[in-house]
């Protein structure tokens, strides 16, 4: 089997939505419906053009072995929907929207900047970032709760669409969790906007394609 995956492999393109003003301001969005900004719209267009050409396999893969996107599974929040619709227009593939892929609920922290939260309560801000059981006040969601809804959904999608190339379009924390846990890397590295990482699924085993992560120059 090549690094790009053989015909039986399911390829998951774990992708964050395009940029929003809140991203640029380091402002907590949570499940608020914030739109893409001008840069985010352009990022989505560049991503669409890139994916319309061919699946971004490793440099060693033969062109004939590369893959095209078959479908898009997206969060139903506005910034993800806007990104997905731009991809759909270019790729002409099915798009479905799923609440399981929504961003983490952030309760009273929504629409506040990281600097504001850190200044107001440094310990709670530390726990927000590092304690998977911490629940933001006012109806928030812990990282553990986020994992419990997003991870089984994506595992199920990999089994449901064997041999396909599937864009999983979601949000920063969700993408971090999926990349770290599906691929077993354990790394919660920053995820850039609109640049997919590739997770390969075969025979119940997931692995991260290390070459070229994250793909293409949208950022």
Biotite code that builds the C-alpha atoms (Angstrom):
import biotite.structure as struc

atoms = struc.array([
    struc.Atom([0.000, 0.000, 0.000], chain_id="A", res_id=1, res_name="UNK", atom_name="CA", element="C"),
    struc.Atom([1.369, 3.430, -0.902], chain_id="A", res_id=2, res_name="UNK", atom_name="CA", element="C"),
    struc.Atom([1.420, 6.404, 1.479], chain_id="A", res_id=3, res_name="UNK", atom_name="CA", element="C"),
    struc.Atom([-1.408, 7.933, -0.536], chain_id="A", res_id=4, res_name="UNK", atom_name="CA", element="C"),
    struc.Atom([-3.660, 4.963, 0.195], chain_id="A", res_id=5, res_name="UNK", atom_name="CA", element="C"),
    struc.Atom([-4.858, 2.146, -2.053], chain_id="A", res_id=6, res_name="UNK", atom_name="CA", element="C"),
    struc.Atom([-8.333, 1.749, -3.556], chain_id="A", res_id=7, res_name="UNK", atom_name="CA", element="C"),
    struc.Atom([-9.715, 0.172, -0.346], chain_id="A", res_id=8, res_name="UNK", atom_name="CA", element="C"),
    struc.Atom([-8.595, 3.030, 1.892], chain_id="A", res_id=9, res_name="UNK", atom_name="CA", element="C"),
    struc.Atom([-10.999, 5.634, 3.188], chain_id="A", res_id=10, res_name="UNK", atom_name="CA", element="C"),
    struc.Atom([-9.370, 9.061, 3.202], chain_id="A", res_id=11, res_name="UNK", atom_name="CA", element="C"),
    struc.Atom([-10.598, 11.630, 5.711], chain_id="A", res_id=12, res_name="UNK", atom_name="CA", element="C"),
    struc.Atom([-9.572, 15.200, 4.949], chain_id="A", res_id=13, res_name="UNK", atom_name="CA", element="C"),
    struc.Atom([-9.886, 16.794, 8.404], chain_id="A", res_id=14, res_name="UNK", atom_name="CA", element="C"),
    struc.Atom([-10.460, 20.464, 7.610], chain_id="A", res_id=15, res_name="UNK", atom_name="CA", element="C"),
    struc.Atom([-11.147, 23.593, 9.620], chain_id="A", res_id=16, res_name="UNK", atom_name="CA", element="C"),
    struc.Atom([-13.463, 26.283, 8.214], chain_id="A", res_id=17, res_name="UNK", atom_name="CA", element="C"),
    struc.Atom([-12.089, 29.510, 6.716], chain_id="A", res_id=18, res_name="UNK", atom_name="CA", element="C"),
    struc.Atom([-11.040, 32.449, 8.853], chain_id="A", res_id=19, res_name="UNK", atom_name="CA", element="C"),
    struc.Atom([-13.492, 34.679, 10.739], chain_id="A", res_id=20, res_name="UNK", atom_name="CA", element="C"),
    struc.Atom([-12.920, 38.041, 12.389], chain_id="A", res_id=21, res_name="UNK", atom_name="CA", element="C"),
    struc.Atom([-13.204, 36.262, 15.733], chain_id="A", res_id=22, res_name="UNK", atom_name="CA", element="C"),
    struc.Atom([-10.307, 33.967, 14.766], chain_id="A", res_id=23, res_name="UNK", atom_name="CA", element="C"),
    struc.Atom([-8.180, 36.973, 13.925], chain_id="A", res_id=24, res_name="UNK", atom_name="CA", element="C"),
    struc.Atom([-9.109, 38.697, 17.214], chain_id="A", res_id=25, res_name="UNK", atom_name="CA", element="C"),
    struc.Atom([-8.596, 35.515, 19.277], chain_id="A", res_id=26, res_name="UNK", atom_name="CA", element="C"),
    struc.Atom([-12.222, 35.779, 20.325], chain_id="A", res_id=27, res_name="UNK", atom_name="CA", element="C"),
    struc.Atom([-14.139, 32.718, 21.556], chain_id="A", res_id=28, res_name="UNK", atom_name="CA", element="C"),
    struc.Atom([-16.850, 31.728, 19.076], chain_id="A", res_id=29, res_name="UNK", atom_name="CA", element="C"),
    struc.Atom([-18.246, 28.512, 20.490], chain_id="A", res_id=30, res_name="UNK", atom_name="CA", element="C"),
    struc.Atom([-21.510, 27.666, 18.746], chain_id="A", res_id=31, res_name="UNK", atom_name="CA", element="C"),
    struc.Atom([-22.288, 31.265, 17.805], chain_id="A", res_id=32, res_name="UNK", atom_name="CA", element="C"),
    struc.Atom([-22.993, 31.775, 14.101], chain_id="A", res_id=33, res_name="UNK", atom_name="CA", element="C"),
    struc.Atom([-20.100, 33.978, 13.078], chain_id="A", res_id=34, res_name="UNK", atom_name="CA", element="C"),
    struc.Atom([-19.526, 34.420, 9.328], chain_id="A", res_id=35, res_name="UNK", atom_name="CA", element="C"),
    struc.Atom([-16.329, 34.075, 7.320], chain_id="A", res_id=36, res_name="UNK", atom_name="CA", element="C"),
    struc.Atom([-14.444, 37.296, 6.734], chain_id="A", res_id=37, res_name="UNK", atom_name="CA", element="C"),
    struc.Atom([-12.945, 38.288, 3.363], chain_id="A", res_id=38, res_name="UNK", atom_name="CA", element="C"),
    struc.Atom([-9.787, 36.284, 4.008], chain_id="A", res_id=39, res_name="UNK", atom_name="CA", element="C"),
    struc.Atom([-11.841, 33.270, 5.083], chain_id="A", res_id=40, res_name="UNK", atom_name="CA", element="C"),
    struc.Atom([-13.899, 33.376, 1.885], chain_id="A", res_id=41, res_name="UNK", atom_name="CA", element="C"),
    struc.Atom([-10.696, 33.537, -0.158], chain_id="A", res_id=42, res_name="UNK", atom_name="CA", element="C"),
    struc.Atom([-9.202, 30.656, 1.830], chain_id="A", res_id=43, res_name="UNK", atom_name="CA", element="C"),
    struc.Atom([-12.294, 28.554, 1.072], chain_id="A", res_id=44, res_name="UNK", atom_name="CA", element="C"),
    struc.Atom([-12.048, 29.395, -2.632], chain_id="A", res_id=45, res_name="UNK", atom_name="CA", element="C"),
    struc.Atom([-8.361, 28.427, -2.731], chain_id="A", res_id=46, res_name="UNK", atom_name="CA", element="C"),
    struc.Atom([-9.124, 25.197, -0.916], chain_id="A", res_id=47, res_name="UNK", atom_name="CA", element="C"),
    struc.Atom([-11.926, 24.403, -3.371], chain_id="A", res_id=48, res_name="UNK", atom_name="CA", element="C"),
    struc.Atom([-9.680, 24.991, -6.367], chain_id="A", res_id=49, res_name="UNK", atom_name="CA", element="C"),
    struc.Atom([-6.971, 22.817, -4.818], chain_id="A", res_id=50, res_name="UNK", atom_name="CA", element="C"),
    struc.Atom([-9.325, 19.924, -4.086], chain_id="A", res_id=51, res_name="UNK", atom_name="CA", element="C"),
    struc.Atom([-10.960, 20.187, -7.511], chain_id="A", res_id=52, res_name="UNK", atom_name="CA", element="C"),
    struc.Atom([-7.643, 19.296, -9.118], chain_id="A", res_id=53, res_name="UNK", atom_name="CA", element="C"),
    struc.Atom([-6.853, 16.076, -7.276], chain_id="A", res_id=54, res_name="UNK", atom_name="CA", element="C"),
    struc.Atom([-6.490, 14.572, -3.831], chain_id="A", res_id=55, res_name="UNK", atom_name="CA", element="C"),
    struc.Atom([-3.374, 16.044, -2.186], chain_id="A", res_id=56, res_name="UNK", atom_name="CA", element="C"),
    struc.Atom([-1.355, 12.868, -1.819], chain_id="A", res_id=57, res_name="UNK", atom_name="CA", element="C"),
    struc.Atom([2.297, 12.782, -0.788], chain_id="A", res_id=58, res_name="UNK", atom_name="CA", element="C"),
    struc.Atom([4.930, 14.004, -3.268], chain_id="A", res_id=59, res_name="UNK", atom_name="CA", element="C"),
    struc.Atom([5.980, 10.398, -3.967], chain_id="A", res_id=60, res_name="UNK", atom_name="CA", element="C"),
    struc.Atom([2.511, 9.296, -5.128], chain_id="A", res_id=61, res_name="UNK", atom_name="CA", element="C"),
    struc.Atom([1.943, 8.809, -8.823], chain_id="A", res_id=62, res_name="UNK", atom_name="CA", element="C"),
    struc.Atom([-0.674, 11.133, -10.320], chain_id="A", res_id=63, res_name="UNK", atom_name="CA", element="C"),
    struc.Atom([-2.722, 8.114, -11.387], chain_id="A", res_id=64, res_name="UNK", atom_name="CA", element="C"),
    struc.Atom([-2.881, 6.968, -7.751], chain_id="A", res_id=65, res_name="UNK", atom_name="CA", element="C"),
    struc.Atom([-4.281, 10.237, -6.417], chain_id="A", res_id=66, res_name="UNK", atom_name="CA", element="C"),
    struc.Atom([-7.862, 10.704, -5.435], chain_id="A", res_id=67, res_name="UNK", atom_name="CA", element="C"),
    struc.Atom([-10.722, 13.149, -5.798], chain_id="A", res_id=68, res_name="UNK", atom_name="CA", element="C"),
    struc.Atom([-13.188, 14.190, -3.109], chain_id="A", res_id=69, res_name="UNK", atom_name="CA", element="C"),
    struc.Atom([-16.399, 12.115, -3.019], chain_id="A", res_id=70, res_name="UNK", atom_name="CA", element="C"),
    struc.Atom([-18.415, 13.969, -0.372], chain_id="A", res_id=71, res_name="UNK", atom_name="CA", element="C"),
    struc.Atom([-18.327, 16.577, 2.375], chain_id="A", res_id=72, res_name="UNK", atom_name="CA", element="C"),
    struc.Atom([-19.573, 16.123, 5.944], chain_id="A", res_id=73, res_name="UNK", atom_name="CA", element="C"),
    struc.Atom([-19.773, 19.517, 7.635], chain_id="A", res_id=74, res_name="UNK", atom_name="CA", element="C"),
    struc.Atom([-20.682, 21.214, 10.865], chain_id="A", res_id=75, res_name="UNK", atom_name="CA", element="C"),
    struc.Atom([-23.961, 23.099, 10.519], chain_id="A", res_id=76, res_name="UNK", atom_name="CA", element="C"),
    struc.Atom([-22.624, 26.345, 12.047], chain_id="A", res_id=77, res_name="UNK", atom_name="CA", element="C"),
    struc.Atom([-22.523, 29.323, 9.675], chain_id="A", res_id=78, res_name="UNK", atom_name="CA", element="C"),
    struc.Atom([-18.750, 29.599, 9.208], chain_id="A", res_id=79, res_name="UNK", atom_name="CA", element="C"),
    struc.Atom([-18.513, 25.905, 8.340], chain_id="A", res_id=80, res_name="UNK", atom_name="CA", element="C"),
    struc.Atom([-21.624, 25.999, 6.114], chain_id="A", res_id=81, res_name="UNK", atom_name="CA", element="C"),
    struc.Atom([-20.191, 28.910, 4.136], chain_id="A", res_id=82, res_name="UNK", atom_name="CA", element="C"),
    struc.Atom([-16.936, 27.027, 3.616], chain_id="A", res_id=83, res_name="UNK", atom_name="CA", element="C"),
    struc.Atom([-18.801, 23.862, 2.617], chain_id="A", res_id=84, res_name="UNK", atom_name="CA", element="C"),
    struc.Atom([-20.999, 25.674, 0.108], chain_id="A", res_id=85, res_name="UNK", atom_name="CA", element="C"),
    struc.Atom([-17.948, 27.138, -1.624], chain_id="A", res_id=86, res_name="UNK", atom_name="CA", element="C"),
    struc.Atom([-16.447, 23.645, -1.844], chain_id="A", res_id=87, res_name="UNK", atom_name="CA", element="C"),
    struc.Atom([-19.718, 22.189, -3.123], chain_id="A", res_id=88, res_name="UNK", atom_name="CA", element="C"),
    struc.Atom([-19.971, 24.779, -5.897], chain_id="A", res_id=89, res_name="UNK", atom_name="CA", element="C"),
    struc.Atom([-16.488, 23.898, -7.140], chain_id="A", res_id=90, res_name="UNK", atom_name="CA", element="C"),
    struc.Atom([-16.409, 20.140, -6.514], chain_id="A", res_id=91, res_name="UNK", atom_name="CA", element="C"),
    struc.Atom([-20.055, 19.229, -7.347], chain_id="A", res_id=92, res_name="UNK", atom_name="CA", element="C"),
    struc.Atom([-20.172, 16.593, -4.600], chain_id="A", res_id=93, res_name="UNK", atom_name="CA", element="C"),
    struc.Atom([-22.815, 15.888, -1.922], chain_id="A", res_id=94, res_name="UNK", atom_name="CA", element="C"),
    struc.Atom([-22.676, 17.971, 1.264], chain_id="A", res_id=95, res_name="UNK", atom_name="CA", element="C"),
    struc.Atom([-24.484, 17.078, 4.480], chain_id="A", res_id=96, res_name="UNK", atom_name="CA", element="C"),
    struc.Atom([-24.544, 19.079, 7.720], chain_id="A", res_id=97, res_name="UNK", atom_name="CA", element="C"),
    struc.Atom([-24.191, 17.495, 11.145], chain_id="A", res_id=98, res_name="UNK", atom_name="CA", element="C"),
    struc.Atom([-24.486, 18.952, 14.670], chain_id="A", res_id=99, res_name="UNK", atom_name="CA", element="C"),
    struc.Atom([-21.986, 16.344, 15.872], chain_id="A", res_id=100, res_name="UNK", atom_name="CA", element="C"),
    struc.Atom([-19.284, 18.377, 14.104], chain_id="A", res_id=101, res_name="UNK", atom_name="CA", element="C"),
    struc.Atom([-20.165, 21.693, 15.752], chain_id="A", res_id=102, res_name="UNK", atom_name="CA", element="C"),
    struc.Atom([-17.610, 23.642, 17.732], chain_id="A", res_id=103, res_name="UNK", atom_name="CA", element="C"),
    struc.Atom([-17.379, 23.231, 21.494], chain_id="A", res_id=104, res_name="UNK", atom_name="CA", element="C"),
    struc.Atom([-20.149, 25.011, 23.417], chain_id="A", res_id=105, res_name="UNK", atom_name="CA", element="C"),
    struc.Atom([-18.489, 27.778, 25.397], chain_id="A", res_id=106, res_name="UNK", atom_name="CA", element="C"),
    struc.Atom([-21.344, 29.155, 27.506], chain_id="A", res_id=107, res_name="UNK", atom_name="CA", element="C"),
    struc.Atom([-20.579, 32.534, 29.090], chain_id="A", res_id=108, res_name="UNK", atom_name="CA", element="C"),
    struc.Atom([-17.151, 32.624, 27.435], chain_id="A", res_id=109, res_name="UNK", atom_name="CA", element="C"),
    struc.Atom([-18.567, 33.139, 23.929], chain_id="A", res_id=110, res_name="UNK", atom_name="CA", element="C"),
    struc.Atom([-17.645, 36.425, 22.247], chain_id="A", res_id=111, res_name="UNK", atom_name="CA", element="C"),
    struc.Atom([-14.900, 37.184, 24.795], chain_id="A", res_id=112, res_name="UNK", atom_name="CA", element="C"),
    struc.Atom([-11.231, 37.341, 23.833], chain_id="A", res_id=113, res_name="UNK", atom_name="CA", element="C"),
    struc.Atom([-8.603, 35.017, 25.251], chain_id="A", res_id=114, res_name="UNK", atom_name="CA", element="C"),
    struc.Atom([-6.909, 38.031, 26.837], chain_id="A", res_id=115, res_name="UNK", atom_name="CA", element="C"),
    struc.Atom([-10.132, 39.068, 28.577], chain_id="A", res_id=116, res_name="UNK", atom_name="CA", element="C"),
    struc.Atom([-10.755, 35.583, 29.935], chain_id="A", res_id=117, res_name="UNK", atom_name="CA", element="C"),
    struc.Atom([-7.177, 35.177, 31.140], chain_id="A", res_id=118, res_name="UNK", atom_name="CA", element="C"),
    struc.Atom([-7.222, 38.552, 32.892], chain_id="A", res_id=119, res_name="UNK", atom_name="CA", element="C"),
    struc.Atom([-10.593, 37.922, 34.558], chain_id="A", res_id=120, res_name="UNK", atom_name="CA", element="C"),
    struc.Atom([-9.816, 34.432, 35.900], chain_id="A", res_id=121, res_name="UNK", atom_name="CA", element="C"),
    struc.Atom([-6.385, 32.995, 35.083], chain_id="A", res_id=122, res_name="UNK", atom_name="CA", element="C"),
    struc.Atom([-7.041, 29.633, 36.737], chain_id="A", res_id=123, res_name="UNK", atom_name="CA", element="C"),
    struc.Atom([-10.313, 29.029, 34.883], chain_id="A", res_id=124, res_name="UNK", atom_name="CA", element="C"),
    struc.Atom([-8.637, 30.051, 31.622], chain_id="A", res_id=125, res_name="UNK", atom_name="CA", element="C"),
    struc.Atom([-5.819, 27.582, 32.309], chain_id="A", res_id=126, res_name="UNK", atom_name="CA", element="C"),
    struc.Atom([-8.346, 24.818, 32.952], chain_id="A", res_id=127, res_name="UNK", atom_name="CA", element="C"),
    struc.Atom([-10.292, 25.767, 29.838], chain_id="A", res_id=128, res_name="UNK", atom_name="CA", element="C"),
    struc.Atom([-7.181, 25.138, 27.764], chain_id="A", res_id=129, res_name="UNK", atom_name="CA", element="C"),
    struc.Atom([-5.725, 22.125, 29.548], chain_id="A", res_id=130, res_name="UNK", atom_name="CA", element="C"),
    struc.Atom([-8.345, 20.298, 31.668], chain_id="A", res_id=131, res_name="UNK", atom_name="CA", element="C"),
    struc.Atom([-10.501, 18.001, 29.468], chain_id="A", res_id=132, res_name="UNK", atom_name="CA", element="C"),
    struc.Atom([-13.179, 17.775, 32.169], chain_id="A", res_id=133, res_name="UNK", atom_name="CA", element="C"),
    struc.Atom([-13.576, 21.543, 32.641], chain_id="A", res_id=134, res_name="UNK", atom_name="CA", element="C"),
    struc.Atom([-17.037, 22.865, 31.690], chain_id="A", res_id=135, res_name="UNK", atom_name="CA", element="C"),
    struc.Atom([-17.300, 26.583, 30.872], chain_id="A", res_id=136, res_name="UNK", atom_name="CA", element="C"),
    struc.Atom([-20.034, 28.221, 32.988], chain_id="A", res_id=137, res_name="UNK", atom_name="CA", element="C"),
    struc.Atom([-23.416, 29.037, 31.518], chain_id="A", res_id=138, res_name="UNK", atom_name="CA", element="C"),
    struc.Atom([-24.102, 25.946, 29.431], chain_id="A", res_id=139, res_name="UNK", atom_name="CA", element="C"),
    struc.Atom([-20.637, 25.151, 28.164], chain_id="A", res_id=140, res_name="UNK", atom_name="CA", element="C"),
    struc.Atom([-19.204, 21.803, 27.133], chain_id="A", res_id=141, res_name="UNK", atom_name="CA", element="C"),
    struc.Atom([-16.066, 20.042, 28.283], chain_id="A", res_id=142, res_name="UNK", atom_name="CA", element="C"),
    struc.Atom([-13.446, 18.682, 25.918], chain_id="A", res_id=143, res_name="UNK", atom_name="CA", element="C"),
    struc.Atom([-14.459, 15.203, 27.084], chain_id="A", res_id=144, res_name="UNK", atom_name="CA", element="C"),
    struc.Atom([-18.077, 15.884, 26.081], chain_id="A", res_id=145, res_name="UNK", atom_name="CA", element="C"),
    struc.Atom([-16.938, 17.250, 22.729], chain_id="A", res_id=146, res_name="UNK", atom_name="CA", element="C"),
    struc.Atom([-14.880, 14.110, 22.150], chain_id="A", res_id=147, res_name="UNK", atom_name="CA", element="C"),
    struc.Atom([-17.855, 11.908, 23.038], chain_id="A", res_id=148, res_name="UNK", atom_name="CA", element="C"),
    struc.Atom([-20.031, 13.381, 20.289], chain_id="A", res_id=149, res_name="UNK", atom_name="CA", element="C"),
    struc.Atom([-17.500, 14.070, 17.513], chain_id="A", res_id=150, res_name="UNK", atom_name="CA", element="C"),
    struc.Atom([-15.215, 11.050, 17.597], chain_id="A", res_id=151, res_name="UNK", atom_name="CA", element="C"),
    struc.Atom([-17.881, 8.306, 17.253], chain_id="A", res_id=152, res_name="UNK", atom_name="CA", element="C"),
    struc.Atom([-19.521, 10.264, 14.434], chain_id="A", res_id=153, res_name="UNK", atom_name="CA", element="C"),
    struc.Atom([-16.320, 10.395, 12.392], chain_id="A", res_id=154, res_name="UNK", atom_name="CA", element="C"),
    struc.Atom([-15.455, 6.774, 13.134], chain_id="A", res_id=155, res_name="UNK", atom_name="CA", element="C"),
    struc.Atom([-18.908, 5.877, 11.877], chain_id="A", res_id=156, res_name="UNK", atom_name="CA", element="C"),
    struc.Atom([-18.433, 7.977, 8.743], chain_id="A", res_id=157, res_name="UNK", atom_name="CA", element="C"),
    struc.Atom([-15.193, 6.157, 7.933], chain_id="A", res_id=158, res_name="UNK", atom_name="CA", element="C"),
    struc.Atom([-17.053, 2.846, 8.121], chain_id="A", res_id=159, res_name="UNK", atom_name="CA", element="C"),
    struc.Atom([-20.060, 4.185, 6.189], chain_id="A", res_id=160, res_name="UNK", atom_name="CA", element="C"),
    struc.Atom([-18.058, 5.411, 3.193], chain_id="A", res_id=161, res_name="UNK", atom_name="CA", element="C"),
    struc.Atom([-15.384, 2.751, 2.583], chain_id="A", res_id=162, res_name="UNK", atom_name="CA", element="C"),
    struc.Atom([-12.948, 3.562, -0.189], chain_id="A", res_id=163, res_name="UNK", atom_name="CA", element="C"),
    struc.Atom([-14.108, 7.172, -0.480], chain_id="A", res_id=164, res_name="UNK", atom_name="CA", element="C"),
    struc.Atom([-12.332, 10.484, 0.011], chain_id="A", res_id=165, res_name="UNK", atom_name="CA", element="C"),
    struc.Atom([-14.377, 12.449, 2.548], chain_id="A", res_id=166, res_name="UNK", atom_name="CA", element="C"),
    struc.Atom([-13.904, 16.026, 3.720], chain_id="A", res_id=167, res_name="UNK", atom_name="CA", element="C"),
    struc.Atom([-14.696, 16.363, 7.431], chain_id="A", res_id=168, res_name="UNK", atom_name="CA", element="C"),
    struc.Atom([-15.299, 20.101, 7.786], chain_id="A", res_id=169, res_name="UNK", atom_name="CA", element="C"),
    struc.Atom([-15.367, 21.328, 11.355], chain_id="A", res_id=170, res_name="UNK", atom_name="CA", element="C"),
    struc.Atom([-13.769, 23.643, 13.925], chain_id="A", res_id=171, res_name="UNK", atom_name="CA", element="C"),
    struc.Atom([-10.421, 24.072, 15.628], chain_id="A", res_id=172, res_name="UNK", atom_name="CA", element="C"),
    struc.Atom([-10.858, 21.963, 18.761], chain_id="A", res_id=173, res_name="UNK", atom_name="CA", element="C"),
    struc.Atom([-12.776, 19.252, 16.912], chain_id="A", res_id=174, res_name="UNK", atom_name="CA", element="C"),
    struc.Atom([-10.067, 19.008, 14.256], chain_id="A", res_id=175, res_name="UNK", atom_name="CA", element="C"),
    struc.Atom([-7.377, 18.877, 16.943], chain_id="A", res_id=176, res_name="UNK", atom_name="CA", element="C"),
    struc.Atom([-9.136, 16.003, 18.695], chain_id="A", res_id=177, res_name="UNK", atom_name="CA", element="C"),
    struc.Atom([-9.750, 14.050, 15.505], chain_id="A", res_id=178, res_name="UNK", atom_name="CA", element="C"),
    struc.Atom([-6.186, 14.371, 14.280], chain_id="A", res_id=179, res_name="UNK", atom_name="CA", element="C"),
    struc.Atom([-4.714, 13.497, 17.683], chain_id="A", res_id=180, res_name="UNK", atom_name="CA", element="C"),
    struc.Atom([-6.997, 10.605, 18.541], chain_id="A", res_id=181, res_name="UNK", atom_name="CA", element="C"),
    struc.Atom([-7.910, 8.944, 15.255], chain_id="A", res_id=182, res_name="UNK", atom_name="CA", element="C"),
    struc.Atom([-4.272, 8.872, 14.208], chain_id="A", res_id=183, res_name="UNK", atom_name="CA", element="C"),
    struc.Atom([-3.044, 8.051, 17.711], chain_id="A", res_id=184, res_name="UNK", atom_name="CA", element="C"),
    struc.Atom([-0.530, 10.869, 17.690], chain_id="A", res_id=185, res_name="UNK", atom_name="CA", element="C"),
    struc.Atom([-1.740, 12.406, 20.956], chain_id="A", res_id=186, res_name="UNK", atom_name="CA", element="C"),
    struc.Atom([-0.577, 15.809, 19.700], chain_id="A", res_id=187, res_name="UNK", atom_name="CA", element="C"),
    struc.Atom([-2.945, 18.771, 20.054], chain_id="A", res_id=188, res_name="UNK", atom_name="CA", element="C"),
    struc.Atom([-1.133, 21.057, 17.634], chain_id="A", res_id=189, res_name="UNK", atom_name="CA", element="C"),
    struc.Atom([-2.682, 24.247, 16.208], chain_id="A", res_id=190, res_name="UNK", atom_name="CA", element="C"),
    struc.Atom([-4.842, 23.655, 13.121], chain_id="A", res_id=191, res_name="UNK", atom_name="CA", element="C"),
    struc.Atom([-4.730, 26.347, 10.405], chain_id="A", res_id=192, res_name="UNK", atom_name="CA", element="C"),
    struc.Atom([-7.875, 27.543, 8.673], chain_id="A", res_id=193, res_name="UNK", atom_name="CA", element="C"),
    struc.Atom([-8.947, 25.751, 5.475], chain_id="A", res_id=194, res_name="UNK", atom_name="CA", element="C"),
    struc.Atom([-5.924, 23.461, 5.193], chain_id="A", res_id=195, res_name="UNK", atom_name="CA", element="C"),
    struc.Atom([-6.726, 19.735, 5.422], chain_id="A", res_id=196, res_name="UNK", atom_name="CA", element="C"),
    struc.Atom([-4.794, 17.057, 7.233], chain_id="A", res_id=197, res_name="UNK", atom_name="CA", element="C"),
    struc.Atom([-5.264, 13.551, 5.855], chain_id="A", res_id=198, res_name="UNK", atom_name="CA", element="C"),
    struc.Atom([-6.211, 10.603, 8.040], chain_id="A", res_id=199, res_name="UNK", atom_name="CA", element="C"),
    struc.Atom([-6.194, 7.232, 6.282], chain_id="A", res_id=200, res_name="UNK", atom_name="CA", element="C"),
    struc.Atom([-8.556, 4.464, 7.407], chain_id="A", res_id=201, res_name="UNK", atom_name="CA", element="C"),
    struc.Atom([-8.077, 0.828, 6.454], chain_id="A", res_id=202, res_name="UNK", atom_name="CA", element="C"),
    struc.Atom([-9.386, -2.321, 8.149], chain_id="A", res_id=203, res_name="UNK", atom_name="CA", element="C"),
    struc.Atom([-10.454, -0.413, 11.242], chain_id="A", res_id=204, res_name="UNK", atom_name="CA", element="C"),
    struc.Atom([-7.067, 1.290, 11.702], chain_id="A", res_id=205, res_name="UNK", atom_name="CA", element="C"),
    struc.Atom([-6.514, 5.040, 11.345], chain_id="A", res_id=206, res_name="UNK", atom_name="CA", element="C"),
    struc.Atom([-3.178, 6.698, 10.600], chain_id="A", res_id=207, res_name="UNK", atom_name="CA", element="C"),
    struc.Atom([-2.119, 10.244, 9.906], chain_id="A", res_id=208, res_name="UNK", atom_name="CA", element="C"),
    struc.Atom([-0.427, 10.956, 6.604], chain_id="A", res_id=209, res_name="UNK", atom_name="CA", element="C"),
    struc.Atom([2.622, 12.762, 7.904], chain_id="A", res_id=210, res_name="UNK", atom_name="CA", element="C"),
    struc.Atom([3.886, 14.101, 4.580], chain_id="A", res_id=211, res_name="UNK", atom_name="CA", element="C"),
    struc.Atom([2.500, 17.491, 3.692], chain_id="A", res_id=212, res_name="UNK", atom_name="CA", element="C"),
    struc.Atom([0.426, 18.092, 6.850], chain_id="A", res_id=213, res_name="UNK", atom_name="CA", element="C"),
    struc.Atom([-1.201, 20.550, 6.586], chain_id="A", res_id=214, res_name="UNK", atom_name="CA", element="C"),
    struc.Atom([-1.831, 20.580, 2.838], chain_id="A", res_id=215, res_name="UNK", atom_name="CA", element="C"),
    struc.Atom([-1.711, 23.492, 0.383], chain_id="A", res_id=216, res_name="UNK", atom_name="CA", element="C"),
    struc.Atom([-0.954, 27.141, 0.820], chain_id="A", res_id=217, res_name="UNK", atom_name="CA", element="C"),
    struc.Atom([-4.296, 28.673, 1.760], chain_id="A", res_id=218, res_name="UNK", atom_name="CA", element="C"),
    struc.Atom([-3.003, 30.380, 4.886], chain_id="A", res_id=219, res_name="UNK", atom_name="CA", element="C"),
])
